Amino acid sequence: SRQNTPQLRAMSTGPAAGEKLFDTVLVANRGEIACRVIKSCRKLGIRSVAIYSEPDRYSMHAQMADEAYCVGPAASAQSYLNIDKIMEVIEQSGAQAVHPGYGFLSENHLFAEALEAKGVSFIGPGSFAITSMGDKITSKKLAAEAGVNTVPGSLAVVETDQQIKEIANEIGYPVMIKASAGGGGKGMRIAWNDAEAIEGYRLSKHEAKASFGDDRIFIEKFVEEPRHIEIQIIADKHGNVAALPERECSIQRRNQKVLEEAPSTFLDPETRRAMQQQAIQLAKAVEYCSAGTVEMLVDKHKNFYFLEMNTRLQVEHPVTELVADVDLVEQMIRVAAGHKLPDDLLDPNRPINGWAHEARVYAEDPYRGFLPSTGRL
């Protein structure tokens, strides 16, 4: 089914005069991020196409877009993750490009490859960057080869209790036991001795298998008193990479971010520039194109280590936009269309404009151990 909404567009202030972008962009997502992408499309004079599941028929993103198509029932696997159905909508709508937002298909290399096969632009990185950065063991190896600091540890896949004890003692406690395919704090345990290492290994392996279908586990040194600081990058197809001011996401619970701020109050200009330079090196090593985030652990002495790279737009991207004075979605669309990044964005001395922070609101029940809750309806 198809649903049309009024075409409301602001005058474009982004692209240079005569700069050719896309006529139509499909947004393969829902909710806040879909609305965010649609706003930038509107600003650029680009027709937007939304997809929605049956319960989302009257949701805001479906109403905001110039066109909206139903892609299936409530279950995500049958709607927002249904690549075949989304490909049908792309053909019906005449979309020339797809912005995946975050979550869902944003880091799915099969989706990126399906689009490429149909001659449709994926407003994101290439499949090599997605696959290589999506695996923690592979990404750490690539980072080390690119001259990026990595947390001391072993990249060998742990198979036995004896092996985990040997590696943990070689590294030195405390250690972090991690799932190679992990994310969102899942498949991670800290161990301070052999007994905790063995138990953590078993729990992480089970959790990784259940969450990601991949139970490969590796071990690295646990950085004490760490700060989680990440570098937002955006790269074009001409070899240019811009590293923007950092975001600090150290205030977390259950390894999930609660507060994000930009810039960090902890970094000095020298450390910031060194982190940005290493983020650029990694992006170039995987021929990165589009927006991405290089996450780092920083210890109390301002030593920093590569953690992972997210090959998509992050939930917290607006705090960077505010202090860097840039529309990241607009730049993602521009570079996907083959244009170079603006010169001022590539200036390493680009000033930081103030300070911004974002807080995530959690709906939880404090009387049930803070379990997720819809709240009172």
GISULBEL-V880981 format. One line per field, one symbol per residue. burial: + if it has 9 or more other C-alpha atoms within 8 Angstrom, else -. Layout:
burial=???
This chain:
burial=----+------+--+------+-++++++++-+++-++-+++++++++++++++--+---++++++++++++++-+-+++++--+++-++----++++++++-++++-+-+++-++---++++++++-++++++++++++++++-+-++++--++--+----+++-++--+-++++++++++--++++++++-+-+++-++-+++++++--+--++++++++---++++++++++++--+++++++++++-+----++++++++------++--++++++++++++-++++++++++++----+++++++++++--+-++++++---+-++++++++-+++----+--------++++-----++------------
